[in-house]
Amino acid sequence: MSDTPPDRLAVNPTSPFYNEAILERGIGIRFKGVEKTNVEEYCVSEGWVRLSAGKTLDRAGNPMTVKLKGPVEPYFRDAAEGGSASA
C-alpha cells in the first residue's frame, strides 16, 4: 500500500469513493491547518470537505453534512504516530 492518501475518500459504504482498507489503516484530515475528526468525505484536488453537522440525520438516516472549501491535507495516522514516537 502506498504512503500517499487518496485524492478523494468517503466513509459512507454506498459511495463510489469508499475504501475500507484505507479507513481501517486510519486516516487523519487537516482542514485549513486544523485537525478535523468529523469528516464524512474529502477531495484534495477540488479543495473541499464534508463535515457532519452534529447528530442530525436526513430522511434516509444519513448524517447531515456541510460542505466547506479550503486546503485539505490528508495523512495516515500510523505514519504520523510513528514519526512522533521516534522524535
Backbone as CSV, one residue per row, in Angstrom:
resi,resn,N_x,N_y,N_z,CA_x,CA_y,CA_z,C_x,C_y,C_z
1,MET,0.852,-1.175,0.000,0.000,0.000,0.000,0.896,1.236,0.000
2,SER,0.496,2.254,-0.729,1.325,3.456,-0.817,1.196,4.305,0.442
3,ASP,2.141,5.229,0.607,2.122,6.112,1.774,1.406,7.424,1.489
4,THR,0.785,7.539,0.320,0.037,8.753,-0.004,-1.458,8.457,0.083
5,PRO,-2.197,9.241,0.848,-3.648,9.046,0.916,-4.289,9.344,-0.437
6,PRO,-5.467,8.785,-0.696,-6.145,9.037,-1.972,-6.600,10.484,-2.091
7,ASP,-6.818,10.910,-3.335,-7.273,12.273,-3.595,-8.670,12.497,-3.031
8,ARG,-9.507,11.474,-3.073,-10.877,11.608,-2.581,-11.248,10.350,-1.816
9,LEU,-11.921,10.520,-0.688,-12.300,9.389,0.154,-13.585,9.718,0.897
10,ALA,-14.448,8.707,1.064,-15.704,8.865,1.795,-15.835,7.742,2.820
11,VAL,-16.540,8.007,3.920,-16.762,6.996,4.946,-18.076,6.243,4.745
12,ASN,-18.915,6.689,3.827,-20.196,6.055,3.548,-19.980,4.863,2.615
13,PRO,-20.344,3.633,3.024,-20.116,2.450,2.194,-20.840,2.473,0.850
14,THR,-21.880,3.269,0.696,-22.589,3.319,-0.583,-21.929,4.266,-1.582
15,SER,-20.936,5.016,-1.155,-20.240,5.955,-2.035,-19.241,5.224,-2.930
16,PRO,-19.061,5.692,-4.170,-18.036,5.084,-5.029,-16.609,5.394,-4.558
17,PHE,-16.447,6.339,-3.649,-15.132,6.730,-3.142,-14.808,6.092,-1.793
18,TYR,-15.604,5.125,-1.377,-15.392,4.392,-0.129,-14.277,3.373,-0.327
19,ASN,-13.341,3.290,0.635,-12.260,2.310,0.572,-12.017,1.787,1.985
20,GLU,-12.497,0.592,2.248,-12.435,0.030,3.601,-11.004,-0.175,4.092
21,ALA,-10.114,-0.608,3.222,-8.731,-0.873,3.627,-8.041,0.396,4.124
22,ILE,-8.256,1.498,3.445,-7.635,2.762,3.851,-8.251,3.269,5.153
23,LEU,-9.561,3.130,5.297,-10.211,3.578,6.526,-9.767,2.753,7.727
24,GLU,-9.548,1.448,7.540,-9.065,0.604,8.631,-7.639,0.981,9.030
25,ARG,-6.843,1.379,8.050,-5.463,1.796,8.348,-5.467,3.046,9.221
26,GLY,-6.445,3.908,9.030,-6.558,5.133,9.822,-6.064,6.328,9.042
27,ILE,-6.932,7.283,8.815,-6.570,8.473,8.068,-7.016,9.697,8.851
28,GLY,-6.177,10.706,8.874,-6.485,11.963,9.540,-6.596,13.071,8.510
29,ILE,-7.347,14.112,8.845,-7.557,15.226,7.926,-7.245,16.530,8.644
30,ARG,-6.427,17.352,8.006,-6.220,18.732,8.442,-6.910,19.618,7.416
31,PHE,-7.835,20.441,7.886,-8.563,21.362,7.013,-8.250,22.781,7.467
32,LYS,-7.640,23.544,6.592,-7.184,24.907,6.906,-6.250,24.893,8.116
33,GLY,-5.421,23.841,8.216,-4.438,23.735,9.286,-4.967,23.227,10.612
34,VAL,-6.261,22.880,10.693,-6.872,22.413,11.940,-7.292,20.957,11.775
35,GLU,-6.968,20.133,12.765,-7.344,18.722,12.752,-8.866,18.592,12.859
36,LYS,-9.479,17.837,11.937,-10.931,17.604,11.951,-11.209,16.127,12.174
37,THR,-12.142,15.828,13.063,-12.480,14.436,13.360,-13.866,14.047,12.865
38,ASN,-14.630,15.000,12.327,-15.995,14.709,11.878,-16.135,14.785,10.359
39,VAL,-15.085,14.414,9.629,-15.097,14.476,8.168,-15.806,13.243,7.615
40,GLU,-16.815,13.456,6.787,-17.542,12.374,6.135,-16.945,12.065,4.761
41,GLU,-16.422,13.085,4.075,-15.835,12.919,2.748,-14.908,14.096,2.484
42,TYR,-13.878,13.872,1.673,-12.982,14.964,1.309,-12.497,14.794,-0.122
43,CYS,-12.038,15.896,-0.727,-11.421,15.870,-2.045,-10.288,16.898,-2.037
44,VAL,-9.052,16.424,-2.201,-7.885,17.303,-2.151,-7.812,18.173,-3.400
45,SER,-7.993,17.578,-4.596,-7.829,18.320,-5.841,-8.866,19.427,-6.001
46,GLU,-10.084,19.204,-5.514,-11.126,20.232,-5.603,-11.129,21.144,-4.377
47,GLY,-10.443,20.765,-3.309,-10.306,21.599,-2.122,-11.562,21.743,-1.293
48,TRP,-12.186,20.630,-0.900,-13.369,20.688,-0.043,-13.446,19.485,0.887
49,VAL,-14.209,19.656,1.965,-14.529,18.577,2.900,-16.020,18.629,3.195
50,ARG,-16.585,17.477,3.524,-17.963,17.399,4.017,-17.875,16.999,5.480
51,LEU,-18.372,17.857,6.343,-18.350,17.621,7.787,-19.751,17.286,8.267
52,SER,-19.861,16.342,9.194,-21.172,16.034,9.758,-21.603,17.184,10.654
53,ALA,-22.888,17.516,10.571,-23.443,18.633,11.334,-24.112,18.099,12.597
54,GLY,-23.318,17.850,13.606,-23.855,17.340,14.866,-24.381,15.927,14.715
55,LYS,-25.474,15.630,15.401,-26.056,14.290,15.348,-27.323,14.260,14.514
56,THR,-27.575,15.309,13.736,-28.782,15.361,12.925,-28.686,14.398,11.744
57,LEU,-29.840,13.822,11.388,-29.905,12.860,10.294,-30.910,13.332,9.248
58,ASP,-30.682,12.935,7.994,-31.650,13.250,6.944,-32.735,12.170,6.914
59,ARG,-33.637,12.248,5.936,-34.749,11.297,5.866,-34.298,9.859,5.684
60,ALA,-33.163,9.666,5.031,-32.651,8.318,4.780,-31.822,7.783,5.948
61,GLY,-31.630,8.576,6.987,-30.867,8.137,8.146,-29.380,8.422,8.049
62,ASN,-28.968,9.155,7.011,-27.563,9.538,6.849,-27.297,10.840,7.600
63,PRO,-26.071,11.046,8.073,-25.783,12.301,8.777,-25.903,13.504,7.853
64,MET,-26.441,14.590,8.389,-26.498,15.847,7.638,-25.077,16.379,7.553
65,THR,-24.709,16.918,6.396,-23.340,17.386,6.200,-23.307,18.826,5.731
66,VAL,-22.156,19.447,5.956,-21.881,20.802,5.499,-20.628,20.721,4.640
67,LYS,-20.680,21.310,3.454,-19.525,21.289,2.554,-18.764,22.604,2.706
68,LEU,-17.469,22.496,3.065,-16.619,23.667,3.237,-15.456,23.595,2.262
69,LYS,-15.058,24.748,1.739,-13.949,24.801,0.787,-12.711,25.393,1.443
70,GLY,-11.556,24.829,1.076,-10.290,25.283,1.610,-9.240,24.211,1.412
71,PRO,-8.015,24.468,1.869,-6.944,23.477,1.707,-7.172,22.243,2.590
72,VAL,-7.042,21.059,1.974,-7.259,19.784,2.655,-5.940,19.018,2.664
73,GLU,-5.535,18.523,3.835,-4.288,17.768,3.976,-4.576,16.423,4.646
74,PRO,-4.778,15.348,3.857,-4.960,14.032,4.465,-3.616,13.395,4.808
75,TYR,-3.596,12.557,5.832,-2.385,11.831,6.210,-2.793,10.539,6.895
76,PHE,-1.900,9.553,6.855,-2.156,8.295,7.545,-1.752,8.445,8.997
77,ARG,-2.635,8.065,9.906,-2.374,8.213,11.341,-1.212,7.354,11.805
78,ASP,-1.056,6.150,11.262,0.049,5.294,11.698,1.399,5.896,11.339
79,ALA,1.508,6.580,10.208,2.758,7.242,9.817,3.031,8.437,10.736
80,ALA,1.991,9.186,11.091,2.147,10.361,11.959,2.549,9.926,13.364
81,GLU,1.951,8.855,13.881,2.288,8.373,15.225,3.704,7.809,15.266
82,GLY,4.088,7.097,14.211,5.424,6.523,14.159,6.487,7.600,14.112
83,GLY,6.220,8.696,13.387,7.176,9.780,13.279,7.332,10.542,14.581
84,SER,6.245,10.731,15.319,6.322,11.497,16.562,6.919,10.665,17.692
85,ALA,6.789,9.344,17.625,7.329,8.493,18.693,8.850,8.458,18.663
86,SER,9.449,8.550,17.476,10.908,8.486,17.379,11.570,9.827,17.630
87,ALA,10.797,10.901,17.592,11.378,12.248,17.778,11.500,12.626,19.227
